[in-house]
C-alpha cells in the first residue's frame, strides 16, 4: 500500500489535504465502503494537524468522496450525483449561456442513446410513459405547470439504460432550468404544444423508429434553445415547446 507524503504548509492547507486524500484513495484503489486510517494516522502521515484532516474530510463528504462515521472512522463514500444536483442549479441559473451549454450536453447524450433505449424498451416502460402522457395532457389542458410530468417523461425514456451520468444530467438540467424560470423570463406559454411534442417523441419511440425519435427529441429541445436565445438578445422564430 502506498503511503501519504508529508505536505508543505500553505495558506489554504485544507485544500492541499483534500487533494492528498483524493490521490490516496485513487492510488490505493479503494472502493466504496473501504476504511481509511484514523484521522490521527492520516494527520501523522501528512504532517498536519487533526483539525486540518477533519476539515478536509468534511469537505470531501459534501461531494460524496468520503464518509465519516461517528465512533467508527473514515470510509470511502458511495458515488452520487446528489452534490452536483444540489449545487449546479444555483451556480448556473442566472447564466443563460451556461444553461444553453448544459442543454446541448444533455441533448447530445439523450439523442445518442436513443437506439439503445429503443432496443431495451419494455412493456412496463411503455405503460409508464402512457400513464405519464395522460397526466401530461390533463395538466396541459388545464394550463397548469408541467414540471413534474416533463421530468418524469425524460427519466422514463432513460429508465432501462442504466446510465447514471445521463440520469444525473437530466435531473441537473431540469432543476437548473426550472430554478432559472424564477429569475428570468423562461415561462412556458404553450403547454399544449409541449405535451404534443412529448407525444411525438413517444410515438416514434413506440414505433421503434430510431431516426424519428432522434428528430423529435431534437425539435423538442429547439424550443428551449429559442427561449434562451431570446433571453440573450438573439432572434427566434415562432413559439415552440419550452419544457425540458
The 8 nearest C-alpha neighbors of each residue, nearest first, counted from 0:
[[1, 27, 2, 26, 28, 23, 3, 29],
 [2, 0, 27, 3, 26, 23, 4, 24],
 [3, 1, 0, 4, 44, 23, 27, 45],
 [2, 4, 44, 45, 5, 23, 1, 19],
 [3, 5, 45, 6, 44, 2, 19, 46],
 [6, 4, 45, 46, 44, 3, 7, 47],
 [7, 5, 45, 8, 46, 4, 47, 15],
 [6, 8, 9, 5, 46, 12, 15, 45],
 [7, 9, 12, 6, 10, 47, 11, 15],
 [8, 10, 12, 11, 7, 15, 6, 13],
 [11, 9, 12, 8, 13, 14, 15, 7],
 [12, 10, 9, 13, 14, 15, 8, 16],
 [11, 13, 9, 15, 14, 10, 8, 16],
 [12, 14, 16, 15, 55, 51, 11, 17],
 [15, 13, 17, 12, 16, 11, 18, 55],
 [14, 16, 12, 18, 13, 17, 19, 11],
 [15, 17, 13, 19, 14, 18, 55, 20],
 [18, 16, 55, 14, 20, 15, 19, 13],
 [19, 17, 15, 21, 16, 20, 22, 14],
 [18, 20, 16, 22, 17, 21, 23, 15],
 [19, 21, 23, 17, 22, 18, 16, 24],
 [20, 22, 18, 24, 23, 19, 17, 25],
 [23, 21, 25, 19, 20, 24, 26, 18],
 [22, 24, 20, 26, 21, 25, 19, 27],
 [25, 23, 21, 29, 22, 27, 26, 28],
 [26, 24, 22, 28, 27, 23, 21, 29],
 [27, 25, 23, 28, 24, 22, 1, 29],
 [28, 26, 25, 29, 24, 23, 0, 1],
 [27, 29, 25, 26, 24, 30, 23, 0],
 [28, 30, 24, 27, 33, 25, 31, 75],
 [31, 29, 33, 32, 28, 75, 24, 76],
 [30, 32, 75, 77, 76, 33, 29, 74],
 [31, 33, 75, 74, 30, 76, 34, 77],
 [34, 32, 75, 74, 30, 31, 29, 35],
 [35, 33, 74, 73, 32, 75, 36, 72],
 [34, 36, 73, 74, 37, 33, 75, 72],
 [37, 35, 40, 41, 38, 34, 73, 72],
 [36, 38, 40, 39, 72, 41, 35, 73],
 [37, 39, 41, 40, 42, 49, 52, 36],
 [38, 40, 42, 37, 41, 49, 43, 36],
 [41, 39, 43, 37, 42, 38, 36, 44],
 [40, 42, 38, 44, 43, 39, 45, 36],
 [41, 43, 39, 47, 45, 49, 40, 44],
 [44, 42, 40, 46, 41, 45, 39, 47],
 [43, 45, 41, 46, 42, 3, 5, 40],
 [46, 44, 5, 42, 43, 47, 6, 4],
 [45, 47, 5, 43, 44, 42, 6, 48],
 [48, 46, 42, 45, 51, 43, 49, 6],
 [49, 47, 50, 51, 42, 52, 46, 43],
 [48, 50, 52, 42, 51, 53, 39, 38],
 [49, 51, 53, 48, 52, 54, 47, 55],
 [52, 50, 54, 48, 49, 53, 13, 55],
 [53, 51, 49, 55, 50, 54, 56, 42],
 [52, 54, 50, 56, 51, 55, 49, 57],
 [55, 53, 57, 51, 52, 56, 50, 58],
 [54, 56, 17, 52, 58, 57, 53, 13],
 [55, 57, 59, 53, 58, 54, 60, 52],
 [58, 56, 60, 54, 55, 59, 53, 61],
 [57, 59, 55, 60, 56, 61, 54, 62],
 [60, 58, 56, 64, 61, 62, 57, 65],
 [59, 61, 65, 63, 57, 58, 62, 66],
 [62, 60, 59, 58, 63, 82, 57, 64],
 [63, 61, 82, 60, 59, 64, 58, 83],
 [62, 64, 60, 76, 61, 65, 78, 77],
 [65, 63, 76, 59, 62, 60, 75, 66],
 [66, 64, 76, 75, 60, 59, 74, 63],
 [65, 67, 76, 74, 60, 73, 75, 68],
 [66, 68, 73, 72, 74, 69, 65, 56],
 [69, 67, 71, 72, 73, 70, 66, 74],
 [68, 70, 71, 67, 72, 73, 66, 74],
 [69, 71, 68, 72, 67, 73, 37, 38],
 [70, 72, 68, 69, 73, 67, 37, 74],
 [73, 71, 68, 67, 37, 70, 69, 74],
 [72, 74, 67, 35, 66, 34, 68, 37],
 [75, 73, 34, 66, 33, 32, 35, 65],
 [74, 76, 65, 31, 32, 33, 66, 64],
 [77, 75, 65, 64, 66, 31, 63, 74],
 [78, 76, 31, 79, 63, 75, 64, 32],
 [79, 77, 63, 76, 80, 64, 31, 62],
 [78, 80, 81, 77, 63, 82, 62, 83],
 [79, 81, 83, 82, 167, 84, 78, 164],
 [80, 82, 84, 79, 83, 85, 62, 167],
 [83, 81, 85, 62, 84, 80, 86, 61],
 [84, 82, 86, 80, 85, 81, 87, 171],
 [83, 85, 81, 171, 82, 86, 87, 80],
 [84, 86, 82, 83, 81, 87, 88, 89],
 [87, 85, 83, 84, 89, 88, 82, 90],
 [86, 88, 90, 89, 83, 84, 91, 85],
 [89, 87, 175, 91, 90, 92, 86, 174],
 [90, 88, 87, 92, 91, 86, 175, 178],
 [89, 91, 87, 88, 92, 86, 93, 94],
 [92, 90, 88, 94, 89, 93, 87, 97],
 [91, 93, 179, 94, 88, 89, 175, 90],
 [94, 92, 91, 179, 95, 182, 183, 90],
 [95, 93, 91, 97, 96, 92, 98, 90],
 [96, 94, 98, 97, 227, 99, 93, 231],
 [97, 95, 99, 98, 94, 100, 231, 227],
 [96, 98, 100, 99, 94, 95, 91, 101],
 [97, 99, 95, 101, 100, 96, 102, 91],
 [100, 98, 102, 96, 97, 101, 95, 103],
 [101, 99, 97, 103, 102, 98, 96, 104],
 [100, 102, 98, 104, 103, 99, 97, 105],
 [101, 103, 99, 105, 100, 104, 106, 98],
 [104, 102, 106, 100, 101, 105, 107, 99],
 [105, 103, 101, 107, 102, 106, 108, 100],
 [104, 106, 102, 108, 103, 107, 109, 168],
 [105, 107, 103, 109, 108, 104, 110, 102],
 [108, 106, 104, 110, 105, 109, 111, 103],
 [109, 107, 111, 105, 106, 110, 112, 104],
 [108, 110, 106, 112, 111, 107, 105, 113],
 [109, 111, 113, 213, 107, 112, 108, 106],
 [112, 110, 108, 109, 113, 107, 114, 213],
 [111, 113, 109, 115, 110, 114, 116, 108],
 [114, 112, 116, 110, 115, 111, 117, 209],
 [115, 113, 117, 116, 209, 112, 118, 111],
 [114, 116, 118, 112, 117, 113, 119, 160],
 [115, 117, 113, 119, 114, 118, 120, 112],
 [118, 116, 120, 114, 119, 115, 207, 113],
 [119, 117, 115, 116, 120, 114, 207, 113],
 [120, 118, 116, 117, 159, 115, 121, 160],
 [121, 119, 117, 118, 116, 124, 159, 122],
 [122, 120, 124, 123, 125, 119, 159, 126],
 [121, 123, 125, 124, 126, 120, 127, 128],
 [122, 124, 126, 121, 125, 127, 120, 128],
 [123, 125, 127, 121, 122, 126, 128, 120],
 [126, 124, 122, 128, 127, 123, 129, 121],
 [127, 125, 129, 123, 124, 128, 122, 130],
 [126, 128, 124, 130, 125, 129, 131, 123],
 [129, 127, 131, 125, 130, 126, 132, 124],
 [130, 128, 126, 132, 131, 127, 125, 133],
 [131, 129, 127, 133, 128, 132, 126, 134],
 [130, 132, 128, 134, 129, 133, 135, 127],
 [133, 131, 135, 129, 134, 130, 136, 128],
 [134, 132, 130, 136, 135, 131, 129, 137],
 [133, 135, 137, 131, 132, 136, 138, 130],
 [134, 136, 132, 138, 133, 137, 148, 131],
 [137, 135, 139, 133, 138, 134, 132, 140],
 [138, 136, 134, 140, 139, 135, 141, 133],
 [137, 139, 141, 143, 135, 136, 140, 142],
 [138, 140, 142, 191, 190, 136, 141, 137],
 [141, 139, 137, 142, 138, 136, 191, 190],
 [140, 142, 138, 139, 143, 137, 136, 144],
 [143, 141, 139, 140, 138, 190, 144, 191],
 [142, 144, 138, 141, 139, 145, 140, 190],
 [145, 143, 146, 142, 138, 139, 147, 190],
 [146, 144, 148, 147, 149, 143, 138, 135],
 [145, 147, 149, 148, 144, 150, 242, 177],
 [146, 148, 150, 149, 145, 151, 144, 152],
 [149, 147, 151, 150, 145, 135, 146, 152],
 [150, 148, 152, 146, 151, 147, 145, 243],
 [149, 151, 147, 148, 152, 153, 146, 154],
 [150, 152, 154, 148, 149, 153, 155, 147],
 [153, 151, 155, 149, 154, 150, 148, 156],
 [154, 152, 156, 155, 151, 150, 157, 149],
 [153, 155, 151, 157, 152, 156, 158, 150],
 [154, 156, 158, 152, 157, 153, 151, 128],
 [157, 155, 153, 154, 158, 152, 116, 159],
 [156, 158, 154, 155, 160, 159, 116, 153],
 [157, 159, 155, 160, 156, 154, 161, 124],
 [160, 158, 161, 157, 119, 116, 120, 156],
 [161, 159, 162, 157, 158, 116, 115, 119],
 [160, 162, 159, 163, 158, 157, 166, 165],
 [163, 161, 160, 164, 165, 166, 157, 159],
 [164, 162, 166, 165, 167, 161, 80, 168],
 [163, 165, 167, 162, 166, 168, 80, 169],
 [164, 166, 168, 167, 163, 162, 169, 108],
 [167, 165, 163, 169, 168, 164, 162, 170],
 [166, 168, 164, 170, 165, 169, 163, 80],
 [169, 167, 171, 165, 170, 166, 172, 164],
 [170, 168, 166, 172, 167, 171, 173, 165],
 [169, 171, 173, 167, 168, 172, 174, 166],
 [172, 170, 168, 84, 174, 173, 169, 175],
 [171, 173, 175, 169, 174, 170, 176, 168],
 [174, 172, 170, 176, 171, 175, 169, 177],
 [173, 175, 177, 171, 172, 176, 178, 88],
 [176, 174, 88, 172, 178, 173, 177, 92],
 [177, 175, 179, 173, 178, 174, 172, 180],
 [176, 178, 180, 179, 174, 175, 173, 181],
 [177, 179, 175, 180, 176, 181, 174, 92],
 [180, 178, 92, 176, 177, 181, 182, 183],
 [181, 179, 185, 177, 183, 178, 182, 184],
 [180, 182, 179, 178, 183, 177, 184, 185],
 [181, 183, 179, 180, 93, 184, 178, 92],
 [184, 182, 180, 185, 179, 181, 93, 230],
 [183, 185, 186, 180, 182, 230, 181, 179],
 [186, 184, 180, 183, 226, 187, 179, 227],
 [187, 185, 184, 188, 180, 241, 183, 242],
 [186, 188, 241, 189, 190, 185, 242, 240],
 [187, 189, 186, 190, 241, 238, 240, 239],
 [188, 190, 192, 191, 187, 193, 240, 239],
 [191, 189, 193, 139, 192, 188, 187, 194],
 [190, 192, 139, 194, 193, 189, 195, 140],
 [193, 191, 195, 194, 189, 190, 240, 196],
 [192, 194, 240, 190, 196, 191, 195, 189],
 [193, 195, 191, 197, 192, 196, 136, 135],
 [196, 194, 198, 192, 197, 193, 199, 191],
 [197, 195, 193, 199, 194, 198, 219, 192],
 [196, 198, 200, 194, 195, 199, 201, 193],
 [197, 199, 195, 201, 200, 196, 202, 194],
 [200, 198, 196, 202, 197, 201, 195, 203],
 [201, 199, 197, 215, 203, 198, 212, 202],
 [200, 202, 204, 198, 199, 203, 205, 197],
 [203, 201, 205, 199, 204, 200, 198, 206],
 [202, 204, 212, 206, 200, 208, 205, 201],
 [203, 205, 201, 207, 202, 206, 212, 200],
 [206, 204, 202, 207, 203, 201, 125, 208],
 [207, 205, 203, 208, 204, 202, 201, 209],
 [206, 208, 204, 205, 117, 209, 203, 118],
 [207, 209, 206, 203, 211, 210, 212, 204],
 [208, 210, 212, 211, 114, 207, 213, 113],
 [209, 211, 213, 212, 208, 214, 203, 114],
 [210, 212, 214, 213, 208, 209, 203, 215],
 [213, 211, 203, 209, 215, 214, 210, 200],
 [212, 214, 210, 216, 110, 211, 215, 217],
 [213, 215, 211, 217, 212, 216, 210, 218],
 [216, 214, 218, 212, 200, 217, 213, 219],
 [217, 215, 219, 213, 214, 218, 212, 200],
 [216, 218, 214, 220, 219, 215, 213, 221],
 [219, 217, 221, 215, 220, 216, 214, 222],
 [218, 220, 216, 217, 221, 222, 215, 196],
 [219, 221, 217, 222, 223, 218, 224, 216],
 [222, 220, 224, 218, 223, 219, 225, 217],
 [223, 221, 239, 240, 225, 241, 220, 224],
 [222, 224, 241, 226, 225, 220, 221, 227],
 [223, 225, 221, 227, 222, 226, 228, 220],
 [226, 224, 228, 222, 223, 227, 235, 221],
 [227, 225, 229, 223, 228, 224, 230, 185],
 [226, 228, 230, 224, 229, 225, 95, 223],
 [229, 227, 233, 225, 231, 230, 226, 224],
 [228, 230, 233, 232, 226, 231, 227, 234],
 [229, 231, 227, 228, 232, 226, 95, 233],
 [232, 230, 228, 229, 233, 227, 95, 96],
 [233, 231, 229, 230, 228, 234, 227, 235],
 [234, 232, 228, 229, 231, 235, 230, 227],
 [235, 233, 229, 228, 232, 236, 225, 231],
 [236, 234, 225, 229, 233, 237, 228, 226],
 [235, 237, 238, 234, 225, 239, 222, 229],
 [236, 238, 239, 235, 225, 222, 240, 234],
 [237, 239, 236, 240, 222, 189, 188, 225],
 [240, 238, 222, 241, 237, 189, 192, 221],
 [239, 241, 193, 222, 192, 242, 219, 189],
 [242, 240, 223, 187, 222, 239, 243, 193],
 [243, 241, 240, 193, 187, 149, 223, 146],
 [242, 173, 241, 149, 223, 220, 150, 176]]
